[in-house]
Amino acid sequence: MSGGGDRRDSAERDGSDADSTGGTYTLLVEFPAPAEIGVGALGRCRFDAGVYAYTGSALGAGGFSRVDRHRRTARGEHGVRHWHVDHLLGHPDARIDRVVRSVGADVECAVAERFPPGPVDGFGASDCGCESHLAAADEGRSLDEFAARVRDAHEAAVESAGSDASGGDDDATAERAGRVEVVAGE
């Protein structure tokens, strides 16, 4: 994992206590060189060198084990390409730097919508109305700066979900709705 940014705190750990809980996650993926990759029904897509944020959900019985599957795909240990992100992660140059996750919170679209539309329309968004669940870091933005922006997006989405659930009357609702943490990528 890259050096620690100011935004990471004691919540950063391996996260094993929350793995079965599940929630929403964002993979921060480094891509060192441009590439053209076939992405299932989306066809061939160009990815510039840089950092990408892919937001998904892990709300089923396996919880965040879905993230472990993504890690295996990025390491070349899992060859099945089921989701759009599998195609990106299956490229030999892709590397998951870190994962920002909202434990116990269903805020996938709320997080994804906090970024400009991604470099590939429809990426990761075939089951919702979002333009894309893949965002690219602004040119010149460091990985740590982008990671802080992603964490802020998760915190805002969780807070908003908590406020919506309580009508905004209970400040502790956001804490109960989900906690945001940063865990190692690979």
N, C-alpha and C positions, 0 to 999 in steps of 0.2 A: 504494500500500500504506500502511496506517496506520503511525503511529510505531512505532519499534522497542521491543519489550519486553525485559525483562531476560533472557528465556529464549532469545532469538535470538542466534546467534553467527556465527563465520566460516563455518559451513556454509551460511549463507543466501547464495544467489546465484541466477542464472537457472536453474541446474541442467541446462544443455544436455548436459553430459557423461554424465548418467545417463538421458537421455530414452529411449534405445533399450533400456536394461536393464529398465525397468519395475519393478513392485513394487506396493505398496499406497499409497493416497493418501487424504487427507481434505481436502475443499474447505471452507474457512471462508467462508460466504456471509452477507453482510449483507442484511437485508430491512427497509427503513425504515418501511414501513406495512403494516398487516394486509391480507390478500388471501385470496380463495377461488379456488383453482386446480384445474382438472381434471387429475388425475394418472393417465391411462390407466385400467387396470382397477381402480385404487383408488378411482376416482370423484372427486367434488369434495371437496377438502380445504381446511381453513382453516389459514392460516399467520399467526401473530401477528407483529407487528414484532419484530425482534431478530436474533440471530446464530445460524446453524445450522451444524452440522458434518455433512457427508455423506461417508461412507467407502466407497470402492470399490477395485477392483483393476485393474491395468493390466499383466497378465502375458503378454499375447499378443505377437505379432511386432512390433507398433507401440509397445510399451512405454508410456511416459508421453505419447505423442501423444494418447491418450484425454483427458488433461487439457487439451491444446490445443483439442480439439473442444469440451469443456465451456466453455472460455474464449470460443470463437467463439459458442456458443449464448448465453452471458450477454451478449455484445456485440450480439446480434441479427443475427449474420452467418451463422447456421446454423439453419434452420427445422425440421429433422427431429427428431421426438420419439420416440426409441427406448427410453431408460431413464427410470425415474421421475424422476431428477434433472433430466433435460432439461426436464420440465414446470415445475419450480421455477425453473431457470435461464433459461427462456424468458420468464418474467415480466419486463416492462420495468424493474421496480424492483430486481431481484436483482443483486447485485454480488459477484464472488469477490474477497475481500480478500487471501487468501494460501492456499497449499497446503502441507500437511505431508505428507511422503512418506517411506516406508521403502523405500529402493532395494534391489531384489533380494530383498525379503522378501514372502512370501505370508502376511500376518497380518491380512487384511481383517476377518474375523469376530472375531478376538481384540481388535482395536482397537475395533470397533463395540460389543462386549459390555462395554467398560469405561465405558460411559455408560448413564444411565438410559434405558429404552425411549423411543423418539422420539415426537414429536407425531403421527406418522402410522404406525399399525401396518402392518408389511410393506413400508415404503418402502425400496427398494433391496435387499430381502432375499427376492426371489422365487425365488432359486436356492440358498437355504441355510435353516437352521433358526433364524436370528436373528429377534428380534422386529422390529427395524428397523435400518437403517444410517444413519438420520438422527437427530441429537440436537439439542436446543435448549439454548442457554446459559441458565444459571439467571438469573432476573430480578435485575438489578442488577450482574451480572458484566460487566466490560468485555471488549471484543474481545481485547485483549492477554492478559487473564487466561484467557479461554476457549481462546485459541490455545496458551497454555502448558500447559493441561490436555490439549489434543489432542496436543501434542508429547510430553508425559509418557506418554500412552496408547500412542503409537507406540513410544517407547523401552522401555516395559515389555513390550509385545507382542513386540518384536524380541528383547529379552533373554530372555524366556520361551521363545521359539522356539529360540533358540540353546542355552539350558540343556536343553531337551527333546531336542535333537538330540545333545548331547554327554553327556547324563546329568548335567549340572551340573558336570563336572570341568574344563572349559576356559573360563576367563574371556574368552578372545579369540574364542570362537565367536560371540557376539552381534555383534561387529564384522564377522565374515565373513558372518553371516546377513543383514545389511543395516545400512545406516546411515540415520539419520534426518536429514532436512534440511527447511528451510522455504524456499519459493520464492515469488516474486511471484504474485499472483492474476491480475490483468488487465494 
